[in-house]
Amino acid sequence: MTPAVPGSHEVLWYIAGNAPQVVPVGPDGKATLTCTPLGAFELTVSSRTPEGVVSGEVRRTYQVQP
């Protein structure tokens, strides 16, 4: 995923009801996360710059089938 704020160095994400996780942004300007819970879930993502600027949150609902 590409962070919403240019210059972001990490992406924060969580699934409703779980603790937030942090994923670093790579040299290509993208962050990769792997999450495969079965069933429906809501994923919330934001990005943060080294100066502490945090983007707004984006929420999406996904359905993972076995």
CHARMM internal coordinates of N, CA and C (Angstrom, degrees):
IC EDIT
DIST 1 N 1 CA 1.4286
DIST 1 CA 1 C 1.5106
ANGL 1 N 1 CA 1 C 108.83
DIST 1 C 2 N 1.2918
ANGL 1 CA 1 C 2 N 117.05
DIHE 1 N 1 CA 1 C 2 N 149.75
DIST 2 N 2 CA 1.4519
ANGL 1 C 2 N 2 CA 123.23
DIHE 1 CA 1 C 2 N 2 CA 178.71
DIST 2 CA 2 C 1.5222
ANGL 2 N 2 CA 2 C 108.57
DIHE 1 C 2 N 2 CA 2 C -99.58
DIST 2 C 3 N 1.3352
ANGL 2 CA 2 C 3 N 118.56
DIHE 2 N 2 CA 2 C 3 N 124.91
DIST 3 N 3 CA 1.4623
ANGL 2 C 3 N 3 CA 120.98
DIHE 2 CA 2 C 3 N 3 CA -179.97
DIST 3 CA 3 C 1.5242
ANGL 3 N 3 CA 3 C 112.44
DIHE 2 C 3 N 3 CA 3 C -58.98
DIST 3 C 4 N 1.3271
ANGL 3 CA 3 C 4 N 115.91
DIHE 3 N 3 CA 3 C 4 N 149.34
DIST 4 N 4 CA 1.4651
ANGL 3 C 4 N 4 CA 121.75
DIHE 3 CA 3 C 4 N 4 CA -178.24
DIST 4 CA 4 C 1.5195
ANGL 4 N 4 CA 4 C 112.62
DIHE 3 C 4 N 4 CA 4 C -73.05
DIST 4 C 5 N 1.3336
ANGL 4 CA 4 C 5 N 117.98
DIHE 4 N 4 CA 4 C 5 N -31.11
DIST 5 N 5 CA 1.4603
ANGL 4 C 5 N 5 CA 121.84
DIHE 4 CA 4 C 5 N 5 CA -177.82
DIST 5 CA 5 C 1.5263
ANGL 5 N 5 CA 5 C 108.88
DIHE 4 C 5 N 5 CA 5 C -103.79
DIST 5 C 6 N 1.3364
ANGL 5 CA 5 C 6 N 118.00
DIHE 5 N 5 CA 5 C 6 N 120.84
DIST 6 N 6 CA 1.4615
ANGL 5 C 6 N 6 CA 120.11
DIHE 5 CA 5 C 6 N 6 CA 177.65
DIST 6 CA 6 C 1.5325
ANGL 6 N 6 CA 6 C 110.64
DIHE 5 C 6 N 6 CA 6 C -56.88
DIST 6 C 7 N 1.3314
ANGL 6 CA 6 C 7 N 116.57
DIHE 6 N 6 CA 6 C 7 N 141.06
DIST 7 N 7 CA 1.4578
ANGL 6 C 7 N 7 CA 121.24
DIHE 6 CA 6 C 7 N 7 CA -179.68
DIST 7 CA 7 C 1.5121
ANGL 7 N 7 CA 7 C 114.10
DIHE 6 C 7 N 7 CA 7 C 86.10
DIST 7 C 8 N 1.3443
ANGL 7 CA 7 C 8 N 117.02
DIHE 7 N 7 CA 7 C 8 N 2.21
DIST 8 N 8 CA 1.4691
ANGL 7 C 8 N 8 CA 119.70
DIHE 7 CA 7 C 8 N 8 CA 178.61
DIST 8 CA 8 C 1.5220
ANGL 8 N 8 CA 8 C 110.10
DIHE 7 C 8 N 8 CA 8 C -62.75
DIST 8 C 9 N 1.3226
ANGL 8 CA 8 C 9 N 115.86
DIHE 8 N 8 CA 8 C 9 N 144.13
DIST 9 N 9 CA 1.4552
ANGL 8 C 9 N 9 CA 119.79
DIHE 8 CA 8 C 9 N 9 CA 178.80
DIST 9 CA 9 C 1.5208
ANGL 9 N 9 CA 9 C 112.33
DIHE 8 C 9 N 9 CA 9 C -112.08
DIST 9 C 10 N 1.3394
ANGL 9 CA 9 C 10 N 116.67
DIHE 9 N 9 CA 9 C 10 N -8.23
DIST 10 N 10 CA 1.4586
ANGL 9 C 10 N 10 CA 119.40
DIHE 9 CA 9 C 10 N 10 CA 176.48
DIST 10 CA 10 C 1.5177
ANGL 10 N 10 CA 10 C 110.85
DIHE 9 C 10 N 10 CA 10 C -153.05
DIST 10 C 11 N 1.3324
ANGL 10 CA 10 C 11 N 114.15
DIHE 10 N 10 CA 10 C 11 N 157.34
DIST 11 N 11 CA 1.4533
ANGL 10 C 11 N 11 CA 122.65
DIHE 10 CA 10 C 11 N 11 CA 177.32
DIST 11 CA 11 C 1.5156
ANGL 11 N 11 CA 11 C 107.31
DIHE 10 C 11 N 11 CA 11 C -117.39
DIST 11 C 12 N 1.3146
ANGL 11 CA 11 C 12 N 116.38
DIHE 11 N 11 CA 11 C 12 N 133.98
DIST 12 N 12 CA 1.4610
ANGL 11 C 12 N 12 CA 122.07
DIHE 11 CA 11 C 12 N 12 CA 176.84
DIST 12 CA 12 C 1.5205
ANGL 12 N 12 CA 12 C 107.37
DIHE 11 C 12 N 12 CA 12 C -105.40
DIST 12 C 13 N 1.3205
ANGL 12 CA 12 C 13 N 116.59
DIHE 12 N 12 CA 12 C 13 N 134.42
DIST 13 N 13 CA 1.4520
ANGL 12 C 13 N 13 CA 118.86
DIHE 12 CA 12 C 13 N 13 CA 179.91
DIST 13 CA 13 C 1.5183
ANGL 13 N 13 CA 13 C 109.78
DIHE 12 C 13 N 13 CA 13 C -145.34
DIST 13 C 14 N 1.3189
ANGL 13 CA 13 C 14 N 115.66
DIHE 13 N 13 CA 13 C 14 N 154.46
DIST 14 N 14 CA 1.4596
ANGL 13 C 14 N 14 CA 120.49
DIHE 13 CA 13 C 14 N 14 CA 173.44
DIST 14 CA 14 C 1.5143
ANGL 14 N 14 CA 14 C 110.08
DIHE 13 C 14 N 14 CA 14 C -157.84
DIST 14 C 15 N 1.3023
ANGL 14 CA 14 C 15 N 113.10
DIHE 14 N 14 CA 14 C 15 N 156.40
DIST 15 N 15 CA 1.4597
ANGL 14 C 15 N 15 CA 121.57
DIHE 14 CA 14 C 15 N 15 CA 173.27
DIST 15 CA 15 C 1.5178
ANGL 15 N 15 CA 15 C 105.82
DIHE 14 C 15 N 15 CA 15 C -102.28
DIST 15 C 16 N 1.3193
ANGL 15 CA 15 C 16 N 117.08
DIHE 15 N 15 CA 15 C 16 N 134.67
DIST 16 N 16 CA 1.4581
ANGL 15 C 16 N 16 CA 121.94
DIHE 15 CA 15 C 16 N 16 CA -177.06
DIST 16 CA 16 C 1.5251
ANGL 16 N 16 CA 16 C 111.56
DIHE 15 C 16 N 16 CA 16 C -41.35
DIST 16 C 17 N 1.3326
ANGL 16 CA 16 C 17 N 115.05
DIHE 16 N 16 CA 16 C 17 N 127.82
DIST 17 N 17 CA 1.4582
ANGL 16 C 17 N 17 CA 120.37
DIHE 16 CA 16 C 17 N 17 CA 178.63
DIST 17 CA 17 C 1.5154
ANGL 17 N 17 CA 17 C 114.53
DIHE 16 C 17 N 17 CA 17 C 89.81
DIST 17 C 18 N 1.3229
ANGL 17 CA 17 C 18 N 118.89
DIHE 17 N 17 CA 17 C 18 N -1.40
DIST 18 N 18 CA 1.4635
ANGL 17 C 18 N 18 CA 122.63
DIHE 17 CA 17 C 18 N 18 CA -179.73
DIST 18 CA 18 C 1.5230
ANGL 18 N 18 CA 18 C 110.47
DIHE 17 C 18 N 18 CA 18 C -118.92
DIST 18 C 19 N 1.3175
ANGL 18 CA 18 C 19 N 115.85
DIHE 18 N 18 CA 18 C 19 N 162.67
DIST 19 N 19 CA 1.4664
ANGL 18 C 19 N 19 CA 121.59
DIHE 18 CA 18 C 19 N 19 CA 178.85
DIST 19 CA 19 C 1.5240
ANGL 19 N 19 CA 19 C 110.48
DIHE 18 C 19 N 19 CA 19 C -70.52
DIST 19 C 20 N 1.3305
ANGL 19 CA 19 C 20 N 117.31
DIHE 19 N 19 CA 19 C 20 N 146.19
DIST 20 N 20 CA 1.4696
ANGL 19 C 20 N 20 CA 120.62
DIHE 19 CA 19 C 20 N 20 CA 177.00
DIST 20 CA 20 C 1.5266
ANGL 20 N 20 CA 20 C 111.81
DIHE 19 C 20 N 20 CA 20 C -62.82
DIST 20 C 21 N 1.3169
ANGL 20 CA 20 C 21 N 116.13
DIHE 20 N 20 CA 20 C 21 N 147.35
DIST 21 N 21 CA 1.4631
ANGL 20 C 21 N 21 CA 123.76
DIHE 20 CA 20 C 21 N 21 CA 176.93
DIST 21 CA 21 C 1.5235
ANGL 21 N 21 CA 21 C 107.74
DIHE 20 C 21 N 21 CA 21 C -118.66
DIST 21 C 22 N 1.3316
ANGL 21 CA 21 C 22 N 116.97
DIHE 21 N 21 CA 21 C 22 N 153.03
DIST 22 N 22 CA 1.4577
ANGL 21 C 22 N 22 CA 121.78
DIHE 21 CA 21 C 22 N 22 CA 179.13
DIST 22 CA 22 C 1.5224
ANGL 22 N 22 CA 22 C 108.84
DIHE 21 C 22 N 22 CA 22 C -119.79
DIST 22 C 23 N 1.3323
ANGL 22 CA 22 C 23 N 116.18
DIHE 22 N 22 CA 22 C 23 N 132.48
DIST 23 N 23 CA 1.4619
ANGL 22 C 23 N 23 CA 122.62
DIHE 22 CA 22 C 23 N 23 CA 178.36
DIST 23 CA 23 C 1.5286
ANGL 23 N 23 CA 23 C 107.40
DIHE 22 C 23 N 23 CA 23 C -124.46
DIST 23 C 24 N 1.3443
ANGL 23 CA 23 C 24 N 118.03
DIHE 23 N 23 CA 23 C 24 N 129.48
DIST 24 N 24 CA 1.4569
ANGL 23 C 24 N 24 CA 119.26
DIHE 23 CA 23 C 24 N 24 CA 179.29
DIST 24 CA 24 C 1.5290
ANGL 24 N 24 CA 24 C 111.70
DIHE 23 C 24 N 24 CA 24 C -71.15
DIST 24 C 25 N 1.3272
ANGL 24 CA 24 C 25 N 114.80
DIHE 24 N 24 CA 24 C 25 N 151.26
DIST 25 N 25 CA 1.4536
ANGL 24 C 25 N 25 CA 121.24
DIHE 24 CA 24 C 25 N 25 CA 173.89
DIST 25 CA 25 C 1.5268
ANGL 25 N 25 CA 25 C 106.85
DIHE 24 C 25 N 25 CA 25 C -86.82
DIST 25 C 26 N 1.3208
ANGL 25 CA 25 C 26 N 117.23
DIHE 25 N 25 CA 25 C 26 N 130.73
DIST 26 N 26 CA 1.4552
ANGL 25 C 26 N 26 CA 122.23
DIHE 25 CA 25 C 26 N 26 CA -177.80
DIST 26 CA 26 C 1.5176
ANGL 26 N 26 CA 26 C 112.74
DIHE 25 C 26 N 26 CA 26 C -80.57
DIST 26 C 27 N 1.3362
ANGL 26 CA 26 C 27 N 116.10
DIHE 26 N 26 CA 26 C 27 N 175.79
DIST 27 N 27 CA 1.4585
ANGL 26 C 27 N 27 CA 121.14
DIHE 26 CA 26 C 27 N 27 CA 179.37
DIST 27 CA 27 C 1.5292
ANGL 27 N 27 CA 27 C 113.31
DIHE 26 C 27 N 27 CA 27 C -60.13
DIST 27 C 28 N 1.3373
ANGL 27 CA 27 C 28 N 116.16
DIHE 27 N 27 CA 27 C 28 N -21.61
DIST 28 N 28 CA 1.4640
ANGL 27 C 28 N 28 CA 120.14
DIHE 27 CA 27 C 28 N 28 CA 179.00
DIST 28 CA 28 C 1.5287
ANGL 28 N 28 CA 28 C 112.33
DIHE 27 C 28 N 28 CA 28 C -82.54
DIST 28 C 29 N 1.3615
ANGL 28 CA 28 C 29 N 116.58
DIHE 28 N 28 CA 28 C 29 N 0.18
DIST 29 N 29 CA 1.4598
ANGL 28 C 29 N 29 CA 120.52
DIHE 28 CA 28 C 29 N 29 CA 179.45
DIST 29 CA 29 C 1.5087
ANGL 29 N 29 CA 29 C 114.06
DIHE 28 C 29 N 29 CA 29 C 83.05
DIST 29 C 30 N 1.3311
ANGL 29 CA 29 C 30 N 117.33
DIHE 29 N 29 CA 29 C 30 N 11.76
DIST 30 N 30 CA 1.4587
ANGL 29 C 30 N 30 CA 121.46
DIHE 29 CA 29 C 30 N 30 CA -178.47
DIST 30 CA 30 C 1.5251
ANGL 30 N 30 CA 30 C 110.98
DIHE 29 C 30 N 30 CA 30 C -124.11
DIST 30 C 31 N 1.3214
ANGL 30 CA 30 C 31 N 115.51
DIHE 30 N 30 CA 30 C 31 N 155.41
DIST 31 N 31 CA 1.4611
ANGL 30 C 31 N 31 CA 122.26
DIHE 30 CA 30 C 31 N 31 CA 175.41
DIST 31 CA 31 C 1.5188
ANGL 31 N 31 CA 31 C 108.14
DIHE 30 C 31 N 31 CA 31 C -117.96
DIST 31 C 32 N 1.3156
ANGL 31 CA 31 C 32 N 115.89
DIHE 31 N 31 CA 31 C 32 N 145.06
DIST 32 N 32 CA 1.4583
ANGL 31 C 32 N 32 CA 120.57
DIHE 31 CA 31 C 32 N 32 CA -179.90
DIST 32 CA 32 C 1.5245
ANGL 32 N 32 CA 32 C 108.82
DIHE 31 C 32 N 32 CA 32 C -122.31
DIST 32 C 33 N 1.3119
ANGL 32 CA 32 C 33 N 115.60
DIHE 32 N 32 CA 32 C 33 N 131.48
DIST 33 N 33 CA 1.4605
ANGL 32 C 33 N 33 CA 119.63
DIHE 32 CA 32 C 33 N 33 CA 174.42
DIST 33 CA 33 C 1.5153
ANGL 33 N 33 CA 33 C 108.39
DIHE 32 C 33 N 33 CA 33 C -129.63
DIST 33 C 34 N 1.3099
ANGL 33 CA 33 C 34 N 114.59
DIHE 33 N 33 CA 33 C 34 N 148.96
DIST 34 N 34 CA 1.4575
ANGL 33 C 34 N 34 CA 120.53
DIHE 33 CA 33 C 34 N 34 CA 178.43
DIST 34 CA 34 C 1.5193
ANGL 34 N 34 CA 34 C 107.52
DIHE 33 C 34 N 34 CA 34 C -120.68
DIST 34 C 35 N 1.3070
ANGL 34 CA 34 C 35 N 114.93
DIHE 34 N 34 CA 34 C 35 N 123.79
DIST 35 N 35 CA 1.4537
ANGL 34 C 35 N 35 CA 120.90
DIHE 34 CA 34 C 35 N 35 CA -178.29
DIST 35 CA 35 C 1.5188
ANGL 35 N 35 CA 35 C 107.44
DIHE 34 C 35 N 35 CA 35 C -152.28
DIST 35 C 36 N 1.3136
ANGL 35 CA 35 C 36 N 116.91
DIHE 35 N 35 CA 35 C 36 N 118.79
DIST 36 N 36 CA 1.4641
ANGL 35 C 36 N 36 CA 118.82
DIHE 35 CA 35 C 36 N 36 CA -177.09
DIST 36 CA 36 C 1.5289
ANGL 36 N 36 CA 36 C 112.88
DIHE 35 C 36 N 36 CA 36 C -134.57
DIST 36 C 37 N 1.3231
ANGL 36 CA 36 C 37 N 117.41
DIHE 36 N 36 CA 36 C 37 N 56.66
DIST 37 N 37 CA 1.4666
ANGL 36 C 37 N 37 CA 117.34
DIHE 36 CA 36 C 37 N 37 CA 174.37
DIST 37 CA 37 C 1.5246
ANGL 37 N 37 CA 37 C 109.06
DIHE 36 C 37 N 37 CA 37 C -70.55
DIST 37 C 38 N 1.2954
ANGL 37 CA 37 C 38 N 116.65
DIHE 37 N 37 CA 37 C 38 N 143.98
DIST 38 N 38 CA 1.4635
ANGL 37 C 38 N 38 CA 119.95
DIHE 37 CA 37 C 38 N 38 CA 177.28
DIST 38 CA 38 C 1.5205
ANGL 38 N 38 CA 38 C 109.86
DIHE 37 C 38 N 38 CA 38 C -77.99
DIST 38 C 39 N 1.3083
ANGL 38 CA 38 C 39 N 115.74
DIHE 38 N 38 CA 38 C 39 N 146.48
DIST 39 N 39 CA 1.4524
ANGL 38 C 39 N 39 CA 121.68
DIHE 38 CA 38 C 39 N 39 CA 178.92
DIST 39 CA 39 C 1.5131
ANGL 39 N 39 CA 39 C 111.79
DIHE 38 C 39 N 39 CA 39 C 94.22
DIST 39 C 40 N 1.3290
ANGL 39 CA 39 C 40 N 115.42
DIHE 39 N 39 CA 39 C 40 N -167.27
DIST 40 N 40 CA 1.4642
ANGL 39 C 40 N 40 CA 120.87
DIHE 39 CA 39 C 40 N 40 CA -178.64
DIST 40 CA 40 C 1.5206
ANGL 40 N 40 CA 40 C 109.54
DIHE 39 C 40 N 40 CA 40 C -88.78
DIST 40 C 41 N 1.3360
ANGL 40 CA 40 C 41 N 116.03
DIHE 40 N 40 CA 40 C 41 N 142.75
DIST 41 N 41 CA 1.4617
ANGL 40 C 41 N 41 CA 120.18
DIHE 40 CA 40 C 41 N 41 CA 175.35
DIST 41 CA 41 C 1.5209
ANGL 41 N 41 CA 41 C 109.49
DIHE 40 C 41 N 41 CA 41 C -154.09
DIST 41 C 42 N 1.3300
ANGL 41 CA 41 C 42 N 115.05
DIHE 41 N 41 CA 41 C 42 N 155.87
DIST 42 N 42 CA 1.4531
ANGL 41 C 42 N 42 CA 121.22
DIHE 41 CA 41 C 42 N 42 CA 177.30
DIST 42 CA 42 C 1.5234
ANGL 42 N 42 CA 42 C 108.44
DIHE 41 C 42 N 42 CA 42 C -104.67
DIST 42 C 43 N 1.3193
ANGL 42 CA 42 C 43 N 116.26
DIHE 42 N 42 CA 42 C 43 N 124.81
DIST 43 N 43 CA 1.4633
ANGL 42 C 43 N 43 CA 123.65
DIHE 42 CA 42 C 43 N 43 CA 179.76
DIST 43 CA 43 C 1.5246
ANGL 43 N 43 CA 43 C 108.08
DIHE 42 C 43 N 43 CA 43 C -105.20
DIST 43 C 44 N 1.3270
ANGL 43 CA 43 C 44 N 116.41
DIHE 43 N 43 CA 43 C 44 N 128.65
DIST 44 N 44 CA 1.4602
ANGL 43 C 44 N 44 CA 122.72
DIHE 43 CA 43 C 44 N 44 CA 177.98
DIST 44 CA 44 C 1.5184
ANGL 44 N 44 CA 44 C 108.58
DIHE 43 C 44 N 44 CA 44 C -115.67
DIST 44 C 45 N 1.3402
ANGL 44 CA 44 C 45 N 117.20
DIHE 44 N 44 CA 44 C 45 N 131.79
DIST 45 N 45 CA 1.4628
ANGL 44 C 45 N 45 CA 122.31
DIHE 44 CA 44 C 45 N 45 CA -175.12
DIST 45 CA 45 C 1.5252
ANGL 45 N 45 CA 45 C 109.79
DIHE 44 C 45 N 45 CA 45 C -135.01
DIST 45 C 46 N 1.3394
ANGL 45 CA 45 C 46 N 116.07
DIHE 45 N 45 CA 45 C 46 N 141.39
DIST 46 N 46 CA 1.4639
ANGL 45 C 46 N 46 CA 122.86
DIHE 45 CA 45 C 46 N 46 CA 170.24
DIST 46 CA 46 C 1.5282
ANGL 46 N 46 CA 46 C 107.31
DIHE 45 C 46 N 46 CA 46 C -144.93
DIST 46 C 47 N 1.3321
ANGL 46 CA 46 C 47 N 117.20
DIHE 46 N 46 CA 46 C 47 N 171.13
DIST 47 N 47 CA 1.4574
ANGL 46 C 47 N 47 CA 120.44
DIHE 46 CA 46 C 47 N 47 CA 178.51
DIST 47 CA 47 C 1.5252
ANGL 47 N 47 CA 47 C 109.46
DIHE 46 C 47 N 47 CA 47 C -128.19
DIST 47 C 48 N 1.3673
ANGL 47 CA 47 C 48 N 115.67
DIHE 47 N 47 CA 47 C 48 N 159.21
DIST 48 N 48 CA 1.4602
ANGL 47 C 48 N 48 CA 120.45
DIHE 47 CA 47 C 48 N 48 CA -177.65
DIST 48 CA 48 C 1.5235
ANGL 48 N 48 CA 48 C 110.29
DIHE 47 C 48 N 48 CA 48 C -137.62
DIST 48 C 49 N 1.3305
ANGL 48 CA 48 C 49 N 115.53
DIHE 48 N 48 CA 48 C 49 N 138.03
DIST 49 N 49 CA 1.4674
ANGL 48 C 49 N 49 CA 121.39
DIHE 48 CA 48 C 49 N 49 CA 177.63
DIST 49 CA 49 C 1.5288
ANGL 49 N 49 CA 49 C 109.36
DIHE 48 C 49 N 49 CA 49 C -88.83
DIST 49 C 50 N 1.3406
ANGL 49 CA 49 C 50 N 117.60
DIHE 49 N 49 CA 49 C 50 N 165.66
DIST 50 N 50 CA 1.4628
ANGL 49 C 50 N 50 CA 120.08
DIHE 49 CA 49 C 50 N 50 CA 176.28
DIST 50 CA 50 C 1.5358
ANGL 50 N 50 CA 50 C 112.66
DIHE 49 C 50 N 50 CA 50 C -59.72
DIST 50 C 51 N 1.3295
ANGL 50 CA 50 C 51 N 117.68
DIHE 50 N 50 CA 50 C 51 N -25.40
DIST 51 N 51 CA 1.4627
ANGL 50 C 51 N 51 CA 121.52
DIHE 50 CA 50 C 51 N 51 CA 178.62
DIST 51 CA 51 C 1.5297
ANGL 51 N 51 CA 51 C 112.82
DIHE 50 C 51 N 51 CA 51 C -81.32
DIST 51 C 52 N 1.3366
ANGL 51 CA 51 C 52 N 117.48
DIHE 51 N 51 CA 51 C 52 N -4.32
DIST 52 N 52 CA 1.4604
ANGL 51 C 52 N 52 CA 121.28
DIHE 51 CA 51 C 52 N 52 CA 178.46
DIST 52 CA 52 C 1.5125
ANGL 52 N 52 CA 52 C 114.96
DIHE 51 C 52 N 52 CA 52 C 94.59
DIST 52 C 53 N 1.3309
ANGL 52 CA 52 C 53 N 118.27
DIHE 52 N 52 CA 52 C 53 N 6.65
DIST 53 N 53 CA 1.4663
ANGL 52 C 53 N 53 CA 121.02
DIHE 52 CA 52 C 53 N 53 CA 177.07
DIST 53 CA 53 C 1.5240
ANGL 53 N 53 CA 53 C 108.09
DIHE 52 C 53 N 53 CA 53 C -74.19
DIST 53 C 54 N 1.3282
ANGL 53 CA 53 C 54 N 116.34
DIHE 53 N 53 CA 53 C 54 N 125.08
DIST 54 N 54 CA 1.4609
ANGL 53 C 54 N 54 CA 121.77
DIHE 53 CA 53 C 54 N 54 CA -178.67
DIST 54 CA 54 C 1.5261
ANGL 54 N 54 CA 54 C 109.21
DIHE 53 C 54 N 54 CA 54 C -111.44
DIST 54 C 55 N 1.3180
ANGL 54 CA 54 C 55 N 115.86
DIHE 54 N 54 CA 54 C 55 N 132.89
DIST 55 N 55 CA 1.4708
ANGL 54 C 55 N 55 CA 120.54
DIHE 54 CA 54 C 55 N 55 CA 177.82
DIST 55 CA 55 C 1.5196
ANGL 55 N 55 CA 55 C 109.62
DIHE 54 C 55 N 55 CA 55 C -71.38
DIST 55 C 56 N 1.2990
ANGL 55 CA 55 C 56 N 115.50
DIHE 55 N 55 CA 55 C 56 N 170.30
DIST 56 N 56 CA 1.4526
ANGL 55 C 56 N 56 CA 120.08
DIHE 55 CA 55 C 56 N 56 CA 171.37
DIST 56 CA 56 C 1.5242
ANGL 56 N 56 CA 56 C 109.67
DIHE 55 C 56 N 56 CA 56 C -68.98
DIST 56 C 57 N 1.3109
ANGL 56 CA 56 C 57 N 116.64
DIHE 56 N 56 CA 56 C 57 N 160.17
DIST 57 N 57 CA 1.4660
ANGL 56 C 57 N 57 CA 120.80
DIHE 56 CA 56 C 57 N 57 CA -179.99
DIST 57 CA 57 C 1.5205
ANGL 57 N 57 CA 57 C 110.73
DIHE 56 C 57 N 57 CA 57 C -83.70
DIST 57 C 58 N 1.3164
ANGL 57 CA 57 C 58 N 114.57
DIHE 57 N 57 CA 57 C 58 N 146.00
DIST 58 N 58 CA 1.4616
ANGL 57 C 58 N 58 CA 122.11
DIHE 57 CA 57 C 58 N 58 CA 172.45
DIST 58 CA 58 C 1.5187
ANGL 58 N 58 CA 58 C 106.51
DIHE 57 C 58 N 58 CA 58 C -118.29
DIST 58 C 59 N 1.3275
ANGL 58 CA 58 C 59 N 116.85
DIHE 58 N 58 CA 58 C 59 N 131.61
DIST 59 N 59 CA 1.4712
ANGL 58 C 59 N 59 CA 121.22
DIHE 58 CA 58 C 59 N 59 CA -180.00
DIST 59 CA 59 C 1.5176
ANGL 59 N 59 CA 59 C 108.99
DIHE 58 C 59 N 59 CA 59 C -119.39
DIST 59 C 60 N 1.3180
ANGL 59 CA 59 C 60 N 114.10
DIHE 59 N 59 CA 59 C 60 N 135.81
DIST 60 N 60 CA 1.4581
ANGL 59 C 60 N 60 CA 120.88
DIHE 59 CA 59 C 60 N 60 CA 176.74
DIST 60 CA 60 C 1.5275
ANGL 60 N 60 CA 60 C 108.47
DIHE 59 C 60 N 60 CA 60 C -137.48
DIST 60 C 61 N 1.3202
ANGL 60 CA 60 C 61 N 116.35
DIHE 60 N 60 CA 60 C 61 N 145.76
DIST 61 N 61 CA 1.4578
ANGL 60 C 61 N 61 CA 121.10
DIHE 60 CA 60 C 61 N 61 CA 175.97
DIST 61 CA 61 C 1.5139
ANGL 61 N 61 CA 61 C 108.71
DIHE 60 C 61 N 61 CA 61 C -104.59
DIST 61 C 62 N 1.3320
ANGL 61 CA 61 C 62 N 115.26
DIHE 61 N 61 CA 61 C 62 N 134.44
DIST 62 N 62 CA 1.4671
ANGL 61 C 62 N 62 CA 121.63
DIHE 61 CA 61 C 62 N 62 CA -178.42
DIST 62 CA 62 C 1.5117
ANGL 62 N 62 CA 62 C 109.66
DIHE 61 C 62 N 62 CA 62 C -125.40
DIST 62 C 63 N 1.3170
ANGL 62 CA 62 C 63 N 115.76
DIHE 62 N 62 CA 62 C 63 N 155.25
DIST 63 N 63 CA 1.4594
ANGL 62 C 63 N 63 CA 123.21
DIHE 62 CA 62 C 63 N 63 CA 175.01
DIST 63 CA 63 C 1.5232
ANGL 63 N 63 CA 63 C 107.21
DIHE 62 C 63 N 63 CA 63 C -125.11
DIST 63 C 64 N 1.3283
ANGL 63 CA 63 C 64 N 117.32
DIHE 63 N 63 CA 63 C 64 N 118.10
DIST 64 N 64 CA 1.4659
ANGL 63 C 64 N 64 CA 121.46
DIHE 63 CA 63 C 64 N 64 CA 179.46
DIST 64 CA 64 C 1.5250
ANGL 64 N 64 CA 64 C 107.81
DIHE 63 C 64 N 64 CA 64 C -108.23
DIST 64 C 65 N 1.3193
ANGL 64 CA 64 C 65 N 115.32
DIHE 64 N 64 CA 64 C 65 N 126.50
DIST 65 N 65 CA 1.4693
ANGL 64 C 65 N 65 CA 122.01
DIHE 64 CA 64 C 65 N 65 CA -179.73
DIST 65 CA 65 C 1.5214
ANGL 65 N 65 CA 65 C 109.51
DIHE 64 C 65 N 65 CA 65 C -106.86
DIST 65 C 66 N 1.3340
ANGL 65 CA 65 C 66 N 117.82
DIHE 65 N 65 CA 65 C 66 N 145.76
DIST 66 N 66 CA 1.4735
ANGL 65 C 66 N 66 CA 119.09
DIHE 65 CA 65 C 66 N 66 CA 177.76
DIST 66 CA 66 C 1.5205
ANGL 66 N 66 CA 66 C 112.17
DIHE 65 C 66 N 66 CA 66 C -68.26
END
COOR INIT
IC SEED 1 N 1 CA 1 C
IC BUILD
